[in-house]
Amino acid sequence: MNTEEFEKKWGEIDPYYLSDDELTEFKNDCFSLYEETGFIEKFDSPYDDIGGGLHEHNGMRFEVIRRATEEECDLEAMPLWFVRFENGDEAYCYPEEICKIEHKEGRG
């Protein structure tokens, strides 16, 4: 799913007001959008000033292993991906930490 398709389908919808089935569909479309636009080469978290975060991984290469599942994370927190860093550490990451589209439109 590309940006235009996502915007056409969901527009300015507030996920808070979606039914459970609609929310699942919305989150799956979010996953598809981010995966189609791709991932950056090196981890870059905007949360690096927050204690206990993954800031020590900023600038580190990573591999996306798979999507997080609802058994692992709350649907409301999705999309999240399970990644493995070049040092062997593993974590769940948000789009703003690993997705190209967030870096082009957001923080550059």
MDTraj code that builds the backbone (N, CA, C; nanometers):
import mdtraj as md
import numpy as np

residues = "MET ASN THR GLU GLU PHE GLU LYS LYS TRP GLY GLU ILE ASP PRO TYR TYR LEU SER ASP ASP GLU LEU THR GLU PHE LYS ASN ASP CYS PHE SER LEU TYR GLU GLU THR GLY PHE ILE GLU LYS PHE ASP SER PRO TYR ASP ASP ILE GLY GLY GLY LEU HIS GLU HIS ASN GLY MET ARG PHE GLU VAL ILE ARG ARG ALA THR GLU GLU GLU CYS ASP LEU GLU ALA MET PRO LEU TRP PHE VAL ARG PHE GLU ASN GLY ASP GLU ALA TYR CYS TYR PRO GLU GLU ILE CYS LYS ILE GLU HIS LYS GLU GLY ARG GLY".split()
xyz = np.array([
    [0.0845, -0.1173, 0.0000],
    [0.0000, 0.0000, 0.0000],
    [0.0894, 0.1241, 0.0000],
    [0.0633, 0.2154, -0.0931],
    [0.1418, 0.3379, -0.0958],
    [0.0690, 0.4498, -0.0213],
    [0.1324, 0.5642, -0.0118],
    [0.0779, 0.6761, 0.0658],
    [-0.0569, 0.7217, 0.0119],
    [-0.0690, 0.7316, -0.1195],
    [-0.1939, 0.7775, -0.1798],
    [-0.3080, 0.6800, -0.1499],
    [-0.2814, 0.5514, -0.1628],
    [-0.3832, 0.4503, -0.1338],
    [-0.4260, 0.4564, 0.0130],
    [-0.3288, 0.4728, 0.1011],
    [-0.3590, 0.4804, 0.2444],
    [-0.4455, 0.6023, 0.2739],
    [-0.4062, 0.7173, 0.2197],
    [-0.4814, 0.8406, 0.2437],
    [-0.6227, 0.8320, 0.1870],
    [-0.6362, 0.7720, 0.0697],
    [-0.7683, 0.7580, 0.0085],
    [-0.8592, 0.6701, 0.0946],
    [-0.8037, 0.5636, 0.1485],
    [-0.8830, 0.4700, 0.2275],
    [-0.9151, 0.5230, 0.3671],
    [-0.8152, 0.5839, 0.4332],
    [-0.8320, 0.6192, 0.5745],
    [-0.8468, 0.7686, 0.6000],
    [-0.7969, 0.8524, 0.5117],
    [-0.8109, 0.9972, 0.5287],
    [-0.7691, 1.0447, 0.6661],
    [-0.8557, 1.1206, 0.7288],
    [-0.8276, 1.1787, 0.8611],
    [-0.8938, 1.0985, 0.9733],
    [-0.9162, 0.9713, 0.9501],
    [-0.9856, 0.8865, 1.0473],
    [-0.9100, 0.8828, 1.1808],
    [-0.9835, 0.8835, 1.2897],
    [-0.9251, 0.8702, 1.4228],
    [-0.9378, 0.7233, 1.4640],
    [-0.8261, 0.6508, 1.4720],
    [-0.8316, 0.5081, 1.5053],
    [-0.9027, 0.4776, 1.6370],
    [-0.9092, 0.5757, 1.7245],
    [-0.9746, 0.5569, 1.8546],
    [-1.1215, 0.5182, 1.8387],
    [-1.1839, 0.5639, 1.7314],
    [-1.3265, 0.5420, 1.7118],
    [-1.3586, 0.4228, 1.6214],
    [-1.2589, 0.3455, 1.5833],
    [-1.2802, 0.2293, 1.4973],
    [-1.3227, 0.1081, 1.5792],
    [-1.4010, 0.0211, 1.5180],
    [-1.4348, -0.1067, 1.5812],
    [-1.3081, -0.1913, 1.5879],
    [-1.3128, -0.3003, 1.6604],
    [-1.1955, -0.3876, 1.6712],
    [-1.1510, -0.4378, 1.5342],
    [-1.2467, -0.4802, 1.4515],
    [-1.2126, -0.5300, 1.3183],
    [-1.1551, -0.4196, 1.2303],
    [-1.2139, -0.3005, 1.2377],
    [-1.1634, -0.1869, 1.1591],
    [-1.0238, -0.1465, 1.2064],
    [-1.0011, -0.1502, 1.3375],
    [-0.8696, -0.1147, 1.3906],
    [-0.7640, -0.2139, 1.3429],
    [-0.7978, -0.3416, 1.3419],
    [-0.7043, -0.4432, 1.2915],
    [-0.6718, -0.4167, 1.1447],
    [-0.7724, -0.3845, 1.0659],
    [-0.7508, -0.3540, 0.9235],
    [-0.6641, -0.2294, 0.9079],
    [-0.6929, -0.1264, 0.9870],
    [-0.6148, -0.0033, 0.9832],
    [-0.4680, -0.0298, 1.0165],
    [-0.4432, -0.1049, 1.1230],
    [-0.3052, -0.1337, 1.1639],
    [-0.2334, -0.2176, 1.0587],
    [-0.3025, -0.3137, 0.9965],
    [-0.2417, -0.3927, 0.8896],
    [-0.2070, -0.3043, 0.7703],
    [-0.2924, -0.2076, 0.7400],
    [-0.2614, -0.1135, 0.6324],
    [-0.1422, -0.0249, 0.6693],
    [-0.1310, 0.0111, 0.7963],
    [-0.0138, 0.0874, 0.8419],
    [0.1134, 0.0055, 0.8205],
    [0.1098, -0.1211, 0.8609],
    [0.2241, -0.2094, 0.8372],
    [0.2593, -0.2109, 0.6883],
    [0.1600, -0.2308, 0.6039],
    [0.1832, -0.2396, 0.4591],
    [0.2438, -0.1110, 0.4038],
    [0.1924, 0.0019, 0.4483],
    [0.2439, 0.1309, 0.4036],
    [0.3919, 0.1452, 0.4388],
    [0.4262, 0.1216, 0.5630],
    [0.5650, 0.1360, 0.6068],
    [0.6572, 0.0351, 0.5398],
    [0.6105, -0.0871, 0.5247],
    [0.6946, -0.1899, 0.4624],
    [0.7162, -0.1613, 0.3144],
    [0.6154, -0.1091, 0.2465],
    [0.6323, -0.0774, 0.1046],
    [0.7295, 0.0384, 0.0848],
    [0.7253, 0.1360, 0.1742],
    [0.8152, 0.2508, 0.1596],
    [0.9551, 0.2203, 0.2117],
    [0.9707, 0.1172, 0.2920],
    [1.1026, 0.0681, 0.3311],
    [1.1538, 0.1158, 0.4657],
    [1.2672, 0.0564, 0.5014],
    [1.3323, 0.0843, 0.6294],
    [1.4654, 0.1551, 0.6059],
    [1.5045, 0.2384, 0.7017],
    [1.6336, 0.3073, 0.6941],
    [1.7453, 0.2070, 0.7226],
    [1.8691, 0.2454, 0.6951],
    [1.9822, 0.1540, 0.7131],
    [2.0277, 0.1424, 0.8579],
    [2.0164, 0.2523, 0.9323],
    [2.0653, 0.2536, 1.0702],
    [1.9575, 0.3081, 1.1626],
    [1.9462, 0.2447, 1.2770],
    [1.8484, 0.2819, 1.3779],
    [1.8660, 0.4272, 1.4175],
    [1.7533, 0.4990, 1.4308],
    [1.7579, 0.6406, 1.4666],
    [1.6333, 0.6751, 1.5479],
    [1.6437, 0.6626, 1.6782],
    [1.5289, 0.6854, 1.7653],
    [1.5187, 0.8311, 1.8090],
    [1.3984, 0.8888, 1.7985],
    [1.3789, 1.0240, 1.8502],
    [1.3668, 1.0245, 2.0024],
    [1.3647, 0.9064, 2.0607],
    [1.3479, 0.8944, 2.2047],
    [1.4813, 0.8815, 2.2769],
    [1.5890, 0.9234, 2.2148],
    [1.7213, 0.9008, 2.2725],
    [1.7461, 0.9799, 2.4002],
    [1.6626, 1.0797, 2.4279],
    [1.6786, 1.1559, 2.5521],
    [1.5975, 1.0965, 2.6668],
    [1.5186, 0.9949, 2.6363],
    [1.4346, 0.9322, 2.7379],
    [1.5118, 0.8169, 2.8013],
    [1.5278, 0.8197, 2.9307],
    [1.6013, 0.7143, 2.9990],
    [1.5402, 0.5768, 2.9771],
    [1.6252, 0.4770, 2.9678],
    [1.5791, 0.3400, 2.9521],
    [1.5411, 0.3040, 2.8106],
    [1.5584, 0.3965, 2.7158],
    [1.5234, 0.3707, 2.5766],
    [1.6330, 0.2947, 2.5040],
    [1.6237, 0.2943, 2.3745],
    [1.7204, 0.2225, 2.2914],
    [1.8266, 0.3167, 2.2353],
    [1.8464, 0.4311, 2.2992],
    [1.9360, 0.5319, 2.2450],
    [2.0769, 0.4797, 2.2202],
    [2.1202, 0.3787, 2.2941],
    [2.2545, 0.3253, 2.2725],
    [2.2647, 0.2538, 2.1378],
    [2.1510, 0.2296, 2.0733],
    [2.1510, 0.1642, 1.9424],
    [2.1468, 0.2640, 1.8262],
    [2.1325, 0.3937, 1.8563],
    [2.1294, 0.4932, 1.7491],
    [2.2556, 0.4824, 1.6640],
    [2.2343, 0.4810, 1.5318],
    [2.3458, 0.4698, 1.4377],
    [2.3868, 0.3262, 1.4088],
    [2.3225, 0.2305, 1.4745],
    [2.3572, 0.0894, 1.4577],
    [2.2712, 0.0264, 1.3476],
    [2.3318, -0.0588, 1.2677],
    [2.2568, -0.1332, 1.1659],
    [2.1660, -0.2337, 1.2356],
    [2.0579, -0.2684, 1.1679],
    [1.9606, -0.3621, 1.2231],
    [1.8969, -0.4404, 1.1098],
    [1.8347, -0.5510, 1.1471],
    [1.7602, -0.6334, 1.0529],
    [1.6184, -0.6475, 1.1055],
    [1.5208, -0.6200, 1.0201],
    [1.3817, -0.6406, 1.0580],
    [1.3538, -0.7901, 1.0463],
    [1.3167, -0.8512, 1.1578],
    [1.2895, -0.9949, 1.1605],
    [1.1450, -1.0219, 1.1191],
    [1.0515, -0.9448, 1.1779],
    [0.9098, -0.9667, 1.1484],
    [0.8254, -0.8590, 1.2157],
    [0.6986, -0.8605, 1.1798],
    [0.6019, -0.7749, 1.2484],
    [0.5807, -0.8261, 1.3905],
    [0.5548, -0.7348, 1.4811],
    [0.5129, -0.7748, 1.6155],
    [0.3709, -0.8299, 1.6059],
    [0.3348, -0.9142, 1.6988],
    [0.2012, -0.9731, 1.7003],
    [0.1206, -0.9190, 1.8179],
    [-0.0096, -0.9395, 1.8130],
    [-0.0963, -0.8952, 1.9224],
    [-0.0714, -0.9739, 2.0501],
    [-0.0112, -1.0916, 2.0385],
    [0.0239, -1.1683, 2.1584],
    [0.1424, -1.1044, 2.2308],
    [0.2213, -1.0260, 2.1581],
    [0.3411, -0.9627, 2.2148],
    [0.3184, -0.8170, 2.2542],
    [0.2357, -0.7482, 2.1793],
    [0.2167, -0.6041, 2.1981],
    [0.0700, -0.5681, 2.1797],
    [0.0261, -0.4626, 2.2440],
    [-0.1113, -0.4166, 2.2281],
    [-0.1349, -0.3668, 2.0860],
    [-0.2494, -0.3977, 2.0309],
    [-0.2850, -0.3542, 1.8964],
    [-0.2767, -0.2020, 1.8843],
    [-0.3172, -0.1324, 1.9889],
    [-0.3146, 0.0139, 1.9869],
    [-0.1734, 0.0692, 1.9684],
    [-0.0715, -0.0056, 2.0103],
    [0.0673, 0.0393, 1.9986],
    [0.1269, 0.0099, 1.8610],
    [0.0605, -0.0703, 1.7826],
    [0.1110, -0.1086, 1.6515],
    [0.1081, 0.0104, 1.5561],
    [0.1861, 0.0099, 1.4514],
    [0.2732, -0.0978, 1.4085],
    [0.4074, -0.0956, 1.4818],
    [0.4551, -0.2130, 1.5112],
    [0.5862, -0.2363, 1.5713],
    [0.6499, -0.3532, 1.4993],
    [0.7808, -0.3483, 1.4874],
    [0.8546, -0.4592, 1.4269],
    [0.9566, -0.5120, 1.5255],
    [0.9775, -0.6433, 1.5201],
    [1.0809, -0.7079, 1.5998],
    [1.2083, -0.7022, 1.5166],
    [1.3143, -0.6416, 1.5709],
    [1.4395, -0.6246, 1.4974],
    [1.5572, -0.6818, 1.5764],
    [1.6631, -0.7124, 1.5030],
    [1.7888, -0.7572, 1.5636],
    [1.8976, -0.6587, 1.5205],
    [1.9658, -0.6044, 1.6197],
    [2.0739, -0.5093, 1.5937],
    [2.2034, -0.5837, 1.5629],
    [2.2962, -0.5132, 1.5007],
    [2.4222, -0.5754, 1.4604],
    [2.5009, -0.6312, 1.5787],
    [2.4736, -0.5834, 1.6999],
    [2.5431, -0.6363, 1.8175],
    [2.4699, -0.7564, 1.8787],
    [2.3585, -0.7989, 1.8155],
    [2.2831, -0.9136, 1.8640],
    [2.1639, -0.8792, 1.9516],
    [2.1557, -0.7559, 1.9998],
    [2.0400, -0.7147, 2.0790],
    [1.9143, -0.7221, 1.9932],
    [1.8007, -0.7463, 2.0580],
    [1.6733, -0.7525, 1.9890],
    [1.5746, -0.6599, 2.0593],
    [1.4822, -0.6031, 1.9807],
    [1.3852, -0.5099, 2.0386],
    [1.2670, -0.4931, 1.9441],
    [1.1597, -0.4365, 1.9980],
    [1.0452, -0.3954, 1.9175],
    [1.0646, -0.2479, 1.8856],
    [1.0464, -0.2115, 1.7595],
    [1.0727, -0.0740, 1.7178],
    [0.9523, -0.0118, 1.6491],
    [0.9376, 0.1181, 1.6708],
    [0.8307, 0.1973, 1.6118],
    [0.8726, 0.2513, 1.4755],
    [0.7752, 0.2917, 1.3930],
    [0.8070, 0.3466, 1.2610],
    [0.9031, 0.4652, 1.2661],
    [0.8861, 0.5537, 1.3633],
    [0.9719, 0.6717, 1.3703],
    [1.1176, 0.6379, 1.4013],
    [1.1434, 0.5135, 1.4392],
    [1.2804, 0.4704, 1.4681],
    [1.3467, 0.4013, 1.3497],
    [1.2646, 0.3431, 1.2593],
    [1.3249, 0.2580, 1.1559],
    [1.2692, 0.2754, 1.0142],
    [1.1638, 0.3524, 0.9959],
    [1.0978, 0.3596, 0.8648],
    [1.1382, 0.4842, 0.7857],
    [1.1652, 0.4632, 0.6571],
    [1.2072, 0.5729, 0.5690],
    [1.1062, 0.6861, 0.5640],
    [0.9787, 0.6529, 0.5489],
    [0.8773, 0.7566, 0.5331],
    [0.8730, 0.8511, 0.6527],
    [0.8991, 0.8010, 0.7704],
    [0.9009, 0.8864, 0.8897],
    [1.0208, 0.9788, 0.8893],
    [1.1292, 0.9376, 0.8311],
    [1.2492, 1.0199, 0.8271],
    [1.2430, 1.1234, 0.7146],
    [1.1773, 1.0907, 0.6047],
    [1.1612, 1.1871, 0.4956],
    [1.0646, 1.2968, 0.5348],
    [0.9516, 1.2587, 0.5950],
    [0.8475, 1.3551, 0.6249],
    [0.8643, 1.4161, 0.7635],
    [0.9364, 1.3476, 0.8490],
    [0.9482, 1.3950, 0.9859],
    [1.0798, 1.4634, 1.0129],
    [1.1726, 1.3892, 1.0608],
    [1.2965, 1.4464, 1.1118],
    [1.4076, 1.4528, 1.0076],
    [1.3822, 1.4072, 0.8870],
    [1.4839, 1.4168, 0.7812],
    [1.5814, 1.3135, 0.7902],
])
top = md.Topology()
chain = top.add_chain()
for i, resn in enumerate(residues, 1):
    res = top.add_residue(resn, chain, resSeq=i)
    for name in ("N", "CA", "C"):
        top.add_atom(name, md.element.get_by_symbol(name[0]), res)
traj = md.Trajectory(xyz[None], top)
